[in-house]
Amino acid sequence: MPFDPAKPASSTNASSAEMRAQLNALHTDIQSRALQSTLNSSIATTAVNPAGIQTFAELNITFVDANDQQLAAKIDELIMAVRRP
């Protein structure tokens, strides 16, 4: 029995068999959506891992102006945040 969000109907007595069937159907639906292999294949088709982009720190680039150095540090943080392990 597929999950039916209309069950149990309002103001009706709930049957344990009906509730069990609903919960089992919901569990099956969730499991079919959350397969690890599906997740892995979805991730594999996303943008290429930006591991090849070097940070300013990795390139040993520093700036004299403090504001420029802060900006470079924030860019480095962004690069590190989007890298996948």
N, C-alpha and C positions, 0 to 999 in steps of 0.2 A: 504494500500500500504506500503510495507516495505521500509525502508530508502535505497536510492540508491546513493552512493557517486559519481557516474558518472553524476548525474543531478545537475544543468543544464549543458548541454554540453558547451564546450568552444565556444565562438563567436556565441552564439545563443541568441535570445530574451528570457528573463525569463518571465514565466507566473506566475501570482500571485497564481493561483490554484495549480500549480506544486510546487512552493516554500512553500506554506502553507502545502501541503501534505508532503513534505520533512521534514519540521520543526515538524509537528505533529508526523511523524514516528520516528524522532530522539528523540523527547520528550518521546514517549512511550518506546523506547529502553532504554533510560537513566533511566526512572522510574522503569523499570523491573529489571535493574541491581542494583539499589541503594535502595532496600527495607530494612528498618531498621531490620526487622525480619531476613532477609538473613544475614545481617551484624552481628547481635547478635549470630546467630547460627554458623557463621564462627569463631567468636571470642571464642565461647564456646568450640570449638574443638582444640584450640591452646594449647600451653604448659600451664600447671597448673600455676595459679597465685603464684608467689614466696613469698606471704605474710608470709609464715611460716619461711622464712630465716631471722634470726635476724642480725642486723648490729653490728659492733664492739661497736658502741656507745650505742646501746640498751643493750648490754651485759656488759657495763661498762669496756671494755677492752681498756687499753691505753698502749702506747709503750714509752720506754725511748728514743730510737733513733728517731730523728725528721723525718728522711726519712721513717722509718717504720710507724710512725704516719700519715704522708702524704699519704702513700700507703693505709693504713686502711681507711682514710677519702675518698679517691677516690673509694675504693671498696664499702663503704657505699653509696656513691652517685650513683653508678651503681645499687646497690640493690634497692634503693629508686626509681630510674628511671624506672625500669621494673615492679614495683608493680602496679597493677591495683586497682583503687578505689573500 
